[in-house]
Amino acid sequence: MKKYDENDLRAWFRAKAEDYFRAYPDLDPGWYRDLDFIPEEARFLRAVDEGIVYVDASGRFRLPDVNRATGNPTEPGVFSKPETARLTRVVKLEWREYLTQVAALADLILLYGWPKELVAFDPEARGAWTFDLAAFKDRSATPPWVIAAETKSPTSARELDRLTVSLRSWADSETSADPDDASKAAKAFRGLLRTRPQWLWLVAPGRRRQTYRLSYYEGERLRMEEVNDLPRFGEQ
């Protein structure tokens, strides 16, 4: 499998920026801004090579083969909206976390062997929309799920630490999130109880991925056991 680095990723986005400026000739190519990518983000390019994600003629990301039973995946424009760029005179990748999310999706498919039709990007997008990725036991995507995953960009990675501390606090103390708690962690806790995945996977570039085996008891209680890695498809 070909390896990529941050320079490859930067070059790929520069090539897409050329397409963008050709589509909007009134915008100045000098407005384009590179991001300071880190090497792990370049895993996104494997998803491009394998056709898991592509950019269509309108300049939007597309994820053609993922499961859509719980809602359509988010497929944003690659760069700033033209109307925004005309005001700010800046053109850049607007959603950096998307790279991590797509790269993690690709790893589920390419490294762990999950069929594309059993994984979802932004599952429950037309509903609760709690997690970034999910893997299902069948195409219906009904609970219990097999995997729920949360991803962050390098700049927001510490949010995973806060999420883990809260979830483990409820699990270790055998309590539940307060019904009035509107925090992201409480929403995730209630999402786990609702969808009941066997595994929780926390992913951000530049840090160790965290994997937890989950179990449930007494309706509203959660157990979490940290393990080394996710099982491959069919082994869970």
Residue frames as a rotation matrix with the C-alpha (Angstrom) as fourth column:
MET 1
0.579 0.816 0.000 0.00
0.816 -0.579 0.000 0.00
0.000 0.000 -1.000 0.00
LYS 2
-0.052 -0.641 0.766 1.47
0.571 -0.648 -0.503 3.33
0.819 0.411 0.400 -1.06
LYS 3
0.046 -0.017 -0.999 2.59
0.951 -0.307 0.049 5.65
-0.307 -0.952 0.002 1.72
TYR 4
0.324 0.141 0.935 1.92
0.525 -0.850 -0.054 9.36
0.787 0.508 -0.349 1.66
ASP 5
-0.469 -0.423 -0.775 3.20
0.875 -0.344 -0.342 12.29
-0.122 -0.838 0.531 3.69
GLU 6
0.175 0.590 -0.788 2.08
0.524 -0.734 -0.433 15.82
-0.834 -0.337 -0.438 4.40
ASN 7
-0.579 -0.440 -0.686 3.80
-0.326 -0.647 0.690 17.12
-0.747 0.623 0.232 1.25
ASP 8
-0.920 0.324 0.222 1.73
0.373 0.541 0.754 14.78
0.124 0.776 -0.618 -0.91
LEU 9
-0.071 0.952 -0.299 -1.43
0.963 -0.013 -0.268 15.96
-0.259 -0.307 -0.916 0.81
ARG 10
-0.046 -0.027 -0.999 -0.48
0.106 -0.994 0.021 19.61
-0.993 -0.105 0.049 0.36
ALA 11
-0.899 -0.339 -0.279 0.16
-0.243 -0.144 0.959 19.00
-0.366 0.930 0.047 -3.35
TRP 12
-0.652 0.724 0.225 -3.18
0.752 0.580 0.314 17.24
0.097 0.374 -0.923 -3.75
PHE 13
0.218 0.765 -0.606 -5.06
0.773 -0.514 -0.370 20.18
-0.595 -0.388 -0.704 -2.26
ARG 14
-0.365 -0.399 -0.841 -3.10
-0.182 -0.856 0.484 22.66
-0.913 0.330 0.239 -4.36
ALA 15
-0.990 0.037 0.140 -4.17
0.144 0.317 0.938 20.76
-0.009 0.948 -0.319 -7.49
LYS 16
-0.196 0.979 -0.050 -7.81
0.980 0.197 0.018 20.87
0.028 -0.045 -0.999 -6.34
ALA 17
0.060 0.157 -0.986 -7.39
0.387 -0.914 -0.122 24.59
-0.920 -0.374 -0.116 -5.66
GLU 18
-0.874 -0.388 -0.292 -6.36
-0.131 -0.391 0.911 25.10
-0.468 0.834 0.291 -9.28
ASP 19
-0.667 0.714 0.213 -9.65
0.658 0.430 0.618 23.50
0.350 0.552 -0.757 -10.33
TYR 20
0.072 0.705 -0.706 -11.51
0.906 -0.341 -0.248 25.74
-0.416 -0.622 -0.663 -7.90
PHE 21
-0.236 -0.224 -0.945 -10.01
0.033 -0.974 0.223 28.94
-0.971 0.021 0.238 -9.26
ARG 22
-0.997 -0.031 0.072 -10.70
0.070 0.046 0.996 27.85
-0.034 0.998 -0.044 -12.84
ALA 23
-0.332 0.943 -0.016 -14.35
0.904 0.323 0.281 27.42
0.270 0.079 -0.960 -11.87
TYR 24
0.717 0.521 -0.463 -14.43
0.647 -0.745 0.165 30.89
-0.259 -0.418 -0.871 -10.25
PRO 25
0.045 -0.811 0.584 -12.17
0.919 -0.196 -0.343 33.08
0.393 0.552 0.736 -12.41
ASP 26
0.479 0.163 0.862 -13.14
-0.014 -0.981 0.194 36.26
0.877 -0.105 -0.468 -10.53
LEU 27
0.985 -0.168 0.049 -11.36
-0.039 0.061 0.997 34.92
-0.171 -0.984 0.053 -7.42
ASP 28
0.455 -0.888 -0.063 -7.66
-0.815 -0.387 -0.432 35.59
0.359 0.247 -0.900 -6.95
PRO 29
0.623 -0.265 -0.736 -5.47
0.213 0.963 -0.167 32.42
0.753 -0.053 0.656 -6.71
GLY 30
-0.457 -0.837 0.303 -3.28
-0.038 -0.321 -0.946 34.42
0.889 -0.444 0.115 -4.34
TRP 31
0.076 0.583 0.809 -6.02
-0.908 -0.294 0.297 34.06
0.412 -0.757 0.507 -1.75
TYR 32
0.635 0.206 -0.745 -5.33
-0.072 0.975 0.209 30.34
0.769 -0.079 0.634 -1.36
ARG 33
0.146 -0.549 0.823 -3.94
-0.978 -0.207 0.035 29.28
0.152 -0.810 -0.567 2.02
ASP 34
-0.165 -0.309 -0.936 -2.10
-0.126 0.948 -0.291 26.02
0.978 0.069 -0.196 2.67
LEU 35
0.841 0.318 0.438 -2.66
-0.484 0.080 0.872 24.25
0.242 -0.945 0.221 5.96
ASP 36
-0.241 -0.949 0.202 0.21
-0.932 0.169 -0.320 22.94
0.270 -0.265 -0.926 8.07
PHE 37
0.698 0.583 -0.416 -0.71
-0.503 0.813 0.294 19.27
0.509 0.004 0.860 7.75
ILE 38
-0.036 -0.688 0.725 0.86
-0.861 0.390 0.327 16.53
-0.508 -0.613 -0.606 9.84
PRO 39
-0.794 -0.436 -0.423 1.96
-0.607 0.608 0.512 13.20
0.034 0.663 -0.748 8.30
GLU 40
-0.808 0.476 0.347 -0.90
0.282 0.830 -0.481 11.10
-0.517 -0.291 -0.805 9.64
GLU 41
0.050 0.873 -0.486 -3.49
-0.289 -0.453 -0.843 13.28
-0.956 0.182 0.230 7.89
ALA 42
-0.402 -0.291 -0.868 -2.03
-0.899 -0.052 0.434 12.11
-0.172 0.955 -0.241 4.58
ARG 43
-0.840 0.204 0.503 -3.76
0.145 0.977 -0.155 8.76
-0.523 -0.057 -0.850 5.17
PHE 44
0.125 0.911 -0.393 -6.71
-0.252 -0.354 -0.901 10.55
-0.960 0.212 0.186 3.58
LEU 45
-0.119 -0.235 -0.965 -5.06
-0.966 -0.199 0.167 10.02
-0.231 0.951 -0.203 0.19
ARG 46
-0.973 -0.139 0.183 -5.43
-0.112 0.982 0.149 6.25
-0.200 0.125 -0.972 0.53
ALA 47
-0.191 0.976 0.102 -9.18
0.327 0.161 -0.931 6.79
-0.926 -0.144 -0.350 0.64
VAL 48
0.274 0.207 -0.939 -8.86
-0.709 -0.616 -0.342 8.78
-0.649 0.760 -0.022 -2.60
ASP 49
-0.644 -0.630 -0.434 -6.80
-0.759 0.458 0.462 6.04
-0.092 0.627 -0.774 -4.26
GLU 50
-0.935 0.266 0.233 -9.34
0.228 0.957 -0.177 3.36
-0.270 -0.112 -0.956 -3.32
GLY 51
-0.667 0.705 0.242 -12.36
0.078 -0.256 0.963 5.36
0.741 0.661 0.116 -4.51
ILE 52
-0.360 0.530 -0.768 -13.80
0.933 0.227 -0.280 5.65
0.026 -0.817 -0.576 -1.01
VAL 53
0.360 0.416 -0.835 -13.93
0.368 -0.886 -0.282 9.43
-0.857 -0.206 -0.472 -1.46
TYR 54
-0.394 -0.493 0.776 -13.63
0.919 -0.223 0.325 11.66
0.013 0.841 0.540 -4.53
VAL 55
-0.466 0.223 -0.856 -14.22
0.065 -0.956 -0.285 15.27
-0.882 -0.189 0.431 -5.48
ASP 56
0.159 0.622 0.767 -16.96
0.859 0.296 -0.418 15.82
-0.487 0.725 -0.488 -8.06
ALA 57
-0.266 -0.275 0.924 -17.16
0.857 -0.506 0.096 18.45
0.441 0.818 0.370 -10.80
SER 58
0.619 0.566 0.544 -18.88
0.242 -0.796 0.554 20.89
0.747 -0.212 -0.631 -8.44
GLY 59
-0.279 -0.840 0.466 -15.95
-0.326 -0.373 -0.868 20.73
0.903 -0.394 -0.170 -5.99
ARG 60
0.383 0.470 0.795 -17.70
-0.914 0.070 0.399 18.67
0.132 -0.880 0.457 -3.33
PHE 61
-0.786 -0.548 0.288 -16.43
-0.603 0.781 -0.160 15.59
-0.137 -0.300 -0.944 -1.52
ARG 62
0.299 0.881 -0.367 -18.42
-0.878 0.405 0.257 12.46
0.375 0.246 0.894 -2.36
LEU 63
-0.680 -0.381 0.627 -18.64
-0.625 0.748 -0.223 9.13
-0.384 -0.543 -0.746 -0.50
PRO 64
-0.347 0.634 -0.691 -20.46
-0.862 0.075 0.502 6.93
0.369 0.770 0.520 -3.01
ASP 65
-0.207 0.182 -0.961 -20.58
-0.190 0.956 0.222 3.50
0.960 0.229 -0.163 -1.37
VAL 66
-0.971 -0.197 0.135 -21.13
-0.164 0.138 -0.977 3.94
0.174 -0.971 -0.166 2.38
ASN 67
-0.495 0.820 -0.287 -24.26
0.855 0.519 0.007 2.84
0.154 -0.242 -0.958 4.21
ARG 68
-0.865 0.249 0.436 -27.07
-0.181 -0.964 0.192 5.41
0.469 0.088 0.879 4.09
ALA 69
-0.285 0.813 -0.508 -29.73
0.645 0.555 0.526 3.61
0.709 -0.178 -0.682 6.13
THR 70
0.052 0.280 -0.959 -29.56
0.954 -0.299 -0.036 6.15
-0.296 -0.912 -0.283 8.98
GLY 71
0.775 0.208 -0.596 -29.05
0.073 -0.967 -0.243 9.21
-0.628 0.145 -0.765 6.73
ASN 72
0.818 -0.475 0.325 -26.83
0.363 -0.013 -0.932 10.54
0.447 0.880 0.162 3.99
PRO 73
0.107 -0.861 -0.497 -23.17
0.972 -0.015 0.235 11.26
-0.210 -0.508 0.835 4.77
THR 74
0.661 -0.017 -0.750 -21.95
0.025 -0.999 0.045 14.83
-0.750 -0.049 -0.660 5.00
GLU 75
0.132 -0.579 0.805 -20.36
0.966 0.259 0.028 15.75
-0.224 0.773 0.593 1.66
PRO 76
0.560 0.123 -0.819 -19.14
0.257 -0.966 0.031 19.36
-0.788 -0.228 -0.572 1.93
GLY 77
0.927 -0.360 0.109 -17.38
-0.053 -0.413 -0.909 21.57
0.372 0.837 -0.402 -0.54
VAL 78
0.323 -0.889 -0.325 -13.61
0.854 0.422 -0.304 21.20
0.407 -0.179 0.896 -0.42
PHE 79
-0.716 -0.697 0.053 -12.83
0.646 -0.689 -0.330 24.90
0.266 -0.202 0.943 -0.06
SER 80
-0.690 0.406 -0.599 -14.41
0.164 -0.719 -0.676 28.13
-0.705 -0.565 0.429 1.13
LYS 81
0.288 0.846 0.449 -17.70
0.829 0.015 -0.559 29.09
-0.480 0.534 -0.697 -0.49
PRO 82
-0.311 -0.464 0.829 -17.07
0.864 -0.502 0.043 31.64
0.396 0.730 0.557 -3.28
GLU 83
0.498 0.575 0.649 -19.31
0.251 -0.812 0.527 34.22
0.830 -0.100 -0.549 -1.63
THR 84
0.910 -0.252 -0.329 -17.31
0.320 -0.078 0.944 33.86
-0.264 -0.965 0.009 1.60
ALA 85
0.024 -0.976 0.219 -13.99
0.941 0.096 0.325 34.07
-0.338 0.198 0.920 -0.26
ARG 86
0.005 0.022 1.000 -15.05
0.665 -0.747 0.013 37.32
0.747 0.665 -0.019 -1.95
LEU 87
0.857 0.353 0.375 -15.57
-0.039 -0.681 0.731 38.84
0.514 -0.641 -0.570 1.49
THR 88
0.869 -0.493 0.047 -12.57
0.033 0.153 0.988 37.40
-0.494 -0.856 0.149 3.32
ARG 89
0.598 -0.643 -0.478 -10.13
-0.733 -0.197 -0.652 37.13
0.325 0.740 -0.589 0.40
VAL 90
-0.482 -0.667 0.569 -9.12
-0.793 0.608 0.040 33.74
-0.372 -0.431 -0.822 1.78
VAL 91
0.532 0.546 -0.647 -9.62
-0.716 0.698 0.000 30.32
0.452 0.463 0.763 0.19
LYS 92
-0.617 -0.726 0.303 -8.81
-0.773 0.490 -0.403 27.27
0.144 -0.483 -0.864 2.32
LEU 93
-0.499 0.408 -0.764 -9.94
0.270 0.911 0.311 23.84
0.824 -0.051 -0.565 3.37
GLU 94
-0.144 0.532 0.835 -12.82
-0.656 -0.683 0.321 24.69
0.741 -0.501 0.447 5.69
TRP 95
0.753 0.510 0.416 -13.35
-0.653 0.500 0.569 21.39
0.082 -0.699 0.710 7.52
ARG 96
-0.201 -0.965 -0.171 -10.03
-0.896 0.251 -0.367 19.90
0.397 0.080 -0.914 8.56
GLU 97
-0.322 0.109 0.940 -11.58
-0.669 0.677 -0.308 17.18
-0.670 -0.728 -0.146 10.73
TYR 98
0.719 0.638 -0.274 -13.10
-0.625 0.424 -0.656 15.75
-0.303 0.643 0.704 7.54
LEU 99
0.104 -0.775 -0.623 -9.64
-0.779 0.326 -0.535 14.42
0.618 0.542 -0.570 6.61
THR 100
-0.775 -0.394 0.494 -9.37
-0.630 0.545 -0.554 12.41
-0.051 -0.740 -0.671 9.84
GLN 101
0.027 0.892 0.450 -12.93
-0.615 0.370 -0.696 11.19
-0.788 -0.258 0.559 9.55
VAL 102
0.736 0.218 -0.641 -12.41
-0.672 0.351 -0.652 9.95
0.083 0.911 0.405 5.98
ALA 103
-0.247 -0.914 -0.322 -9.02
-0.751 0.391 -0.533 8.41
0.613 0.110 -0.783 6.83
ALA 104
-0.662 0.069 0.747 -10.57
-0.603 0.542 -0.585 6.51
-0.445 -0.837 -0.317 9.76
LEU 105
0.496 0.868 -0.001 -13.40
-0.624 0.355 -0.696 5.36
-0.604 0.346 0.719 7.51
ALA 106
0.468 -0.406 -0.785 -10.83
-0.732 0.319 -0.602 4.10
0.495 0.856 -0.148 5.01
ASP 107
-0.637 -0.735 0.233 -8.99
-0.729 0.478 -0.490 2.23
0.249 -0.482 -0.840 7.77
LEU 108
-0.102 0.683 0.723 -12.19
-0.617 0.527 -0.584 0.43
-0.780 -0.506 0.368 8.79
ILE 109
0.833 0.480 -0.273 -12.54
-0.482 0.391 -0.784 -0.74
-0.270 0.785 0.557 5.19
LEU 110
0.542 -0.682 -0.491 -8.91
-0.524 0.183 -0.832 -1.32
0.657 0.708 -0.258 4.16
LEU 111
-0.513 -0.825 0.237 -7.23
-0.678 0.221 -0.701 -2.38
0.526 -0.520 -0.673 7.42
TYR 112
-0.647 0.319 0.692 -10.07
-0.556 0.424 -0.715 -3.98
-0.521 -0.848 -0.097 9.36
GLY 113
-0.990 0.081 0.118 -11.91
0.138 0.759 0.636 -5.50
-0.038 0.646 -0.763 6.41
TRP 114
-0.325 0.934 -0.148 -15.34
0.188 -0.089 -0.978 -3.91
-0.927 -0.346 -0.147 6.81
PRO 115
-0.337 0.316 0.887 -17.52
0.941 0.096 0.323 -3.95
0.018 0.944 -0.330 3.67
LYS 116
-0.961 -0.084 0.264 -18.29
0.116 -0.987 0.111 -0.41
0.251 0.138 0.958 2.53
GLU 117
-0.257 0.958 0.125 -22.04
-0.129 -0.163 0.978 -1.05
0.958 0.235 0.165 2.75
LEU 118
0.406 0.386 -0.828 -21.76
0.716 0.430 0.551 -1.81
0.569 -0.816 -0.102 6.49
VAL 119
-0.464 -0.558 -0.688 -20.01
0.844 -0.514 -0.152 1.43
-0.269 -0.651 0.709 7.52
ALA 120
0.564 0.727 0.392 -21.55
0.778 -0.627 0.045 4.87
0.279 0.279 -0.919 7.83
PHE 121
-0.695 -0.697 0.176 -20.17
0.643 -0.712 -0.283 8.39
0.323 -0.084 0.943 7.79
ASP 122
-0.847 0.441 0.298 -22.10
-0.526 -0.777 -0.345 10.68
0.079 -0.449 0.890 10.14
PRO 123
-0.680 0.636 -0.366 -24.55
0.532 0.771 0.351 7.93
0.505 0.044 -0.862 11.14
GLU 124
0.009 0.829 -0.559 -27.96
0.968 -0.149 -0.204 9.18
-0.253 -0.539 -0.804 12.26
ALA 125
-0.906 -0.412 0.092 -27.38
0.421 -0.860 0.289 12.35
-0.040 0.301 0.953 10.25
ARG 126
-0.461 0.807 0.370 -31.13
-0.119 -0.469 0.875 12.77
0.880 0.359 0.312 9.96
GLY 127
0.584 0.644 -0.493 -31.61
0.404 0.296 0.866 12.06
0.704 -0.705 -0.087 13.65
ALA 128
0.920 -0.171 -0.351 -29.51
0.307 -0.239 0.921 12.32
-0.241 -0.956 -0.167 16.79
TRP 129
0.657 -0.715 0.239 -26.16
0.113 -0.220 -0.969 12.51
0.745 0.664 -0.063 14.92
THR 130
0.949 -0.270 0.163 -23.97
-0.201 -0.119 0.972 11.64
-0.243 -0.956 -0.167 17.93
PHE 131
0.256 -0.893 0.371 -20.95
0.186 0.422 0.887 9.87
-0.948 -0.158 0.275 16.38
ASP 132
-0.019 -0.388 -0.921 -18.74
-0.776 -0.576 0.259 10.43
-0.631 0.720 -0.290 13.34
LEU 133
-0.465 -0.177 -0.867 -18.55
-0.734 0.624 0.266 6.84
0.494 0.761 -0.420 12.09
ALA 134
0.129 0.463 0.877 -20.32
-0.782 0.592 -0.197 3.55
-0.610 -0.660 0.438 12.71
ALA 135
-0.758 -0.228 -0.611 -20.09
-0.550 0.727 0.411 -0.08
0.350 0.648 -0.677 11.63
PHE 136
0.063 0.943 0.328 -23.19
-0.983 0.115 -0.141 -2.26
-0.171 -0.313 0.934 11.57
LYS 137
-0.421 -0.146 0.896 -24.00
-0.242 0.969 0.044 -5.96
-0.874 -0.198 -0.443 11.74
ASP 138
-0.264 0.343 0.901 -26.11
0.880 0.468 0.080 -5.68
-0.394 0.814 -0.426 8.57
ARG 139
-0.750 -0.130 0.649 -27.30
0.537 -0.693 0.481 -3.11
0.387 0.709 0.590 6.03
SER 140
0.320 0.945 0.065 -30.37
0.685 -0.278 0.673 -2.14
0.655 -0.171 -0.736 8.04
ALA 141
-0.519 -0.682 0.515 -28.05
0.099 -0.647 -0.756 -0.35
0.849 -0.341 0.403 10.52
THR 142
0.579 0.768 0.273 -30.39
-0.254 -0.148 0.956 -1.11
0.774 -0.623 0.109 13.40
PRO 143
-0.163 -0.620 0.767 -29.00
-0.959 -0.082 -0.270 -1.30
0.230 -0.780 -0.582 16.95
PRO 144
0.672 -0.657 -0.343 -27.04
0.084 -0.392 0.916 -2.82
-0.736 -0.644 -0.208 18.43
TRP 145
0.778 -0.521 -0.351 -24.22
-0.564 -0.334 -0.755 -1.38
0.276 0.785 -0.554 16.36
VAL 146
0.689 -0.652 -0.317 -20.79
0.659 0.745 -0.104 -3.01
0.304 -0.137 0.943 16.24
ILE 147
-0.412 -0.879 -0.241 -18.55
0.910 -0.409 -0.066 0.10
-0.040 -0.246 0.968 16.29
ALA 148
0.888 0.449 0.093 -19.10
0.454 -0.890 -0.035 3.77
0.067 0.074 -0.995 17.10
ALA 149
-0.126 -0.992 0.018 -16.23
0.991 -0.127 -0.034 6.14
0.036 0.014 0.999 16.38
GLU 150
0.909 0.251 -0.334 -15.45
0.284 -0.957 0.054 9.75
-0.306 -0.144 -0.941 17.19
THR 151
0.106 -0.891 0.442 -12.75
0.978 0.014 -0.206 11.65
0.177 0.455 0.873 15.32
LYS 152
0.792 0.048 -0.609 -11.02
0.234 -0.945 0.229 15.00
-0.565 -0.323 -0.759 15.81
SER 153
0.753 -0.589 0.294 -8.50
0.118 -0.318 -0.941 17.13
0.648 0.743 -0.170 13.94
PRO 154
-0.175 -0.896 -0.408 -5.02
0.750 0.147 -0.645 17.81
0.639 -0.418 0.646 15.37
THR 155
-0.724 -0.140 0.676 -6.25
-0.146 -0.926 -0.348 21.13
0.674 -0.351 0.650 16.75
SER 156
0.094 0.842 0.531 -9.28
-0.884 -0.175 0.434 19.63
0.458 -0.511 0.728 18.53
ALA 157
-0.168 -0.216 -0.962 -7.78
-0.072 0.976 -0.207 16.30
0.983 0.035 -0.179 19.63
ARG 158
-0.955 -0.275 0.111 -7.92
-0.118 0.009 -0.993 17.17
0.272 -0.961 -0.041 23.33
GLU 159
-0.172 0.967 0.190 -11.70
-0.969 -0.201 0.143 17.04
0.177 -0.159 0.971 23.14
LEU 160
0.255 0.211 -0.944 -11.32
-0.230 0.961 0.153 13.26
0.939 0.178 0.293 23.05
ASP 161
-0.760 -0.560 -0.329 -9.57
0.225 0.248 -0.942 13.39
0.609 -0.790 -0.063 26.43
ARG 162
-0.751 0.541 0.378 -12.51
-0.655 -0.541 -0.528 15.27
-0.081 -0.644 0.761 27.94
LEU 163
0.197 0.848 -0.492 -14.94
-0.839 0.405 0.363 12.80
0.507 0.341 0.792 26.39
THR 164
-0.086 -0.314 -0.946 -13.00
0.085 0.943 -0.321 9.81
0.993 -0.108 -0.054 27.76
VAL 165
-0.951 -0.295 0.097 -12.75
-0.049 -0.168 -0.985 11.27
0.307 -0.941 0.145 31.27
SER 166
-0.411 0.872 0.268 -16.51
-0.908 -0.364 -0.206 11.84
-0.082 -0.328 0.941 31.42
LEU 167
0.336 0.566 -0.752 -17.51
-0.654 0.715 0.247 8.46
0.678 0.409 0.611 29.98
ARG 168
-0.309 -0.529 -0.791 -15.13
0.213 0.772 -0.599 6.57
0.927 -0.354 -0.126 32.24
SER 169
-0.902 0.031 0.431 -16.33
-0.403 -0.424 -0.811 8.54
0.157 -0.905 0.395 35.25
TRP 170
0.063 0.994 0.085 -19.92
-0.997 0.059 0.049 7.42
0.044 -0.088 0.995 34.63
ALA 171
0.383 0.051 -0.922 -18.83
-0.334 0.939 -0.087 3.86
0.861 0.341 0.376 33.86
ASP 172
-0.554 -0.728 -0.405 -16.48
0.127 0.407 -0.904 3.50
0.823 -0.552 -0.133 36.86
SER 173
-0.899 0.241 0.365 -18.96
-0.433 -0.384 -0.815 5.02
-0.056 -0.891 0.450 39.30
GLU 174
-0.772 0.631 0.074 -21.86
0.633 0.754 0.174 2.95
0.054 0.181 -0.982 37.90
THR 175
-0.183 0.704 -0.686 -23.90
0.216 -0.652 -0.727 6.08
-0.959 -0.281 -0.033 37.31
SER 176
0.053 0.286 0.957 -25.47
0.997 0.044 -0.068 7.77
-0.061 0.957 -0.283 34.30
ALA 177
-0.891 -0.282 0.356 -25.34
0.351 -0.925 0.146 11.24
0.288 0.255 0.923 32.78
ASP 178
-0.563 0.706 -0.430 -27.91
0.200 -0.389 -0.899 13.56
-0.802 -0.593 0.078 34.26
PRO 179
0.040 0.663 0.748 -30.94
0.948 0.212 -0.239 13.92
-0.317 0.718 -0.619 31.94
ASP 180
0.906 0.333 -0.260 -30.47
0.275 -0.932 -0.234 17.69
-0.320 0.141 -0.937 31.99
ASP 181
0.016 -0.980 -0.198 -26.77
0.049 -0.197 0.979 17.49
-0.999 -0.025 0.045 31.07
ALA 182
0.919 0.386 -0.077 -26.45
-0.016 -0.159 -0.987 18.95
-0.393 0.909 -0.140 27.55
SER 183
0.105 -0.965 -0.240 -22.69
-0.681 -0.246 0.690 18.46
-0.725 0.091 -0.683 27.23
LYS 184
0.148 -0.150 -0.978 -21.17
-0.914 0.358 -0.193 16.60
0.378 0.922 -0.084 24.28
ALA 185
-0.853 -0.519 -0.054 -20.02
-0.445 0.778 -0.443 13.85
0.271 -0.354 -0.895 26.63
ALA 186
-0.515 0.742 0.428 -23.53
-0.305 0.309 -0.901 13.35
-0.801 -0.595 0.067 28.02
LYS 187
0.396 0.628 -0.670 -24.91
-0.852 -0.020 -0.523 13.26
-0.342 0.778 0.527 24.49
ALA 188
-0.270 -0.584 -0.766 -22.30
-0.767 0.611 -0.195 10.60
0.581 0.535 -0.613 23.62
PHE 189
-0.914 -0.048 0.403 -23.19
-0.334 0.651 -0.682 8.59
-0.230 -0.758 -0.611 26.74
ARG 190
-0.019 0.986 0.163 -26.88
-0.430 0.139 -0.892 8.59
-0.903 -0.087 0.421 25.84
GLY 191
0.317 0.069 -0.946 -25.95
-0.947 0.074 -0.312 7.78
0.049 0.995 0.089 22.23
LEU 192
-0.725 -0.627 -0.286 -24.03
-0.586 0.779 -0.221 4.70
0.362 0.007 -0.932 23.36
LEU 193
-0.708 0.523 0.474 -26.97
-0.173 0.523 -0.835 3.51
-0.684 -0.673 -0.280 25.45
ARG 194
0.271 0.876 -0.399 -29.30
-0.635 -0.149 -0.758 4.05
-0.724 0.459 0.516 22.48
THR 195
0.493 -0.113 -0.863 -27.19
-0.829 0.241 -0.505 2.38
0.264 0.964 0.025 19.78
ARG 196
0.710 -0.144 0.689 -25.28
-0.432 0.684 0.588 -0.11
-0.556 -0.715 0.424 22.01
PRO 197
0.552 -0.603 -0.576 -22.10
-0.568 0.234 -0.789 -0.60
0.611 0.762 -0.213 19.99
GLN 198
0.877 -0.322 -0.357 -19.66
0.454 0.798 0.396 -3.29
0.158 -0.510 0.846 21.10
TRP 199
-0.101 -0.990 -0.095 -16.68
0.987 -0.111 0.115 -1.00
-0.125 -0.083 0.989 20.52
LEU 200
0.937 0.211 -0.278 -15.91
0.192 -0.977 -0.093 2.70
-0.291 0.033 -0.956 20.89
TRP 201
0.132 -0.894 0.427 -13.03
0.990 0.140 -0.013 4.00
-0.048 0.425 0.904 18.76
LEU 202
0.837 0.083 -0.541 -11.48
0.188 -0.972 0.142 7.44
-0.515 -0.220 -0.829 19.35
VAL 203
0.204 -0.717 0.666 -9.22
0.970 0.242 -0.037 8.77
-0.135 0.653 0.745 16.58
ALA 204
0.947 -0.046 -0.317 -7.14
-0.093 -0.986 -0.135 11.93
-0.306 0.158 -0.939 16.11
PRO 205
0.666 -0.745 0.039 -3.91
0.271 0.193 -0.943 12.41
0.695 0.639 0.330 14.14
GLY 206
-0.061 -0.862 0.504 -0.65
-0.349 -0.454 -0.820 12.54
0.935 -0.226 -0.273 16.04
ARG 207
-0.318 -0.008 0.948 -1.80
-0.945 0.081 -0.316 10.51
-0.074 -0.997 -0.033 19.02
ARG 208
-0.997 -0.060 0.056 -2.52
-0.061 0.998 -0.027 6.93
-0.055 -0.030 -0.998 19.99
ARG 209
-0.302 0.937 -0.176 -5.91
-0.519 -0.006 0.855 5.70
0.800 0.350 0.488 18.95
GLN 210
-0.767 0.121 0.631 -8.08
-0.582 0.285 -0.762 4.59
-0.272 -0.951 -0.148 21.86
THR 211
-0.366 0.636 -0.679 -10.29
-0.369 0.571 0.734 1.52
0.854 0.519 0.025 21.65
TYR 212
-0.668 0.236 0.706 -12.83
-0.703 0.111 -0.703 0.45
-0.244 -0.966 0.091 24.27
ARG 213
-0.725 0.531 -0.439 -14.86
0.273 0.806 0.525 -2.74
0.632 0.261 -0.730 24.54
LEU 214
-0.639 0.577 0.509 -18.32
-0.736 -0.651 -0.185 -1.80
0.225 -0.492 0.841 25.81
SER 215
-0.659 0.590 -0.467 -21.04
0.548 0.801 0.240 -3.65
0.516 -0.097 -0.851 27.67
TYR 216
-0.497 0.626 0.601 -24.36
-0.561 -0.760 0.327 -2.54
0.662 -0.175 0.729 29.14
TYR 217
-0.636 0.327 -0.699 -26.38
0.625 0.750 -0.218 -3.49
0.453 -0.575 -0.681 32.18
GLU 218
-0.367 0.608 -0.704 -29.42
0.747 -0.259 -0.612 -2.33
-0.554 -0.751 -0.359 34.16
GLY 219
0.528 0.732 0.430 -30.65
0.833 -0.346 -0.432 -0.40
-0.168 0.586 -0.793 31.14
GLU 220
0.946 -0.078 0.314 -28.75
0.002 -0.969 -0.246 2.83
0.324 0.234 -0.917 31.81
ARG 221
0.614 -0.773 0.160 -25.31
-0.327 -0.065 0.943 1.60
-0.718 -0.631 -0.293 32.89
LEU 222
0.841 -0.416 -0.346 -22.13
-0.341 0.087 -0.936 1.27
0.419 0.905 -0.068 30.85
ARG 223
0.623 -0.757 0.200 -18.92
0.172 0.381 0.908 -0.72
-0.763 -0.531 0.368 31.26
MET 224
0.856 -0.429 -0.288 -15.73
-0.460 -0.379 -0.803 0.28
0.236 0.820 -0.522 29.40
GLU 225
0.600 -0.733 0.320 -12.59
0.267 0.561 0.784 -1.80
-0.754 -0.385 0.532 29.00
GLU 226
0.508 -0.487 -0.711 -9.65
-0.797 -0.579 -0.172 -0.32
-0.328 0.654 -0.682 27.10
VAL 227
0.645 -0.302 0.702 -8.06
0.385 0.922 0.043 -2.76
-0.660 0.242 0.711 24.63
ASN 228
-0.325 -0.938 -0.121 -5.17
0.314 -0.228 0.922 -2.55
-0.892 0.262 0.369 22.19
ASP 229
-0.912 -0.029 -0.410 -7.09
-0.371 -0.370 0.852 -2.41
-0.176 0.929 0.326 18.92
LEU 230
0.156 0.976 -0.153 -10.34
-0.913 0.083 -0.399 -3.06
-0.377 0.201 0.904 17.10
PRO 231
-0.187 -0.134 0.973 -11.00
0.150 0.975 0.163 -6.61
-0.971 0.177 -0.162 15.90
ARG 232
-0.944 -0.101 -0.315 -11.16
-0.297 -0.155 0.942 -7.22
-0.144 0.983 0.116 12.18
PHE 233
-0.086 0.960 -0.267 -14.50
-0.994 -0.066 0.083 -7.70
0.062 0.273 0.960 10.47
GLY 234
0.413 0.373 -0.831 -15.96
-0.404 0.893 0.199 -11.10
0.816 0.253 0.519 11.38
GLU 235
-0.405 -0.670 -0.622 -13.80
0.328 0.529 -0.783 -11.49
0.853 -0.521 0.006 14.50
GLN 236
-0.681 0.122 0.722 -15.82
-0.591 -0.674 -0.443 -9.40
0.433 -0.728 0.531 16.91
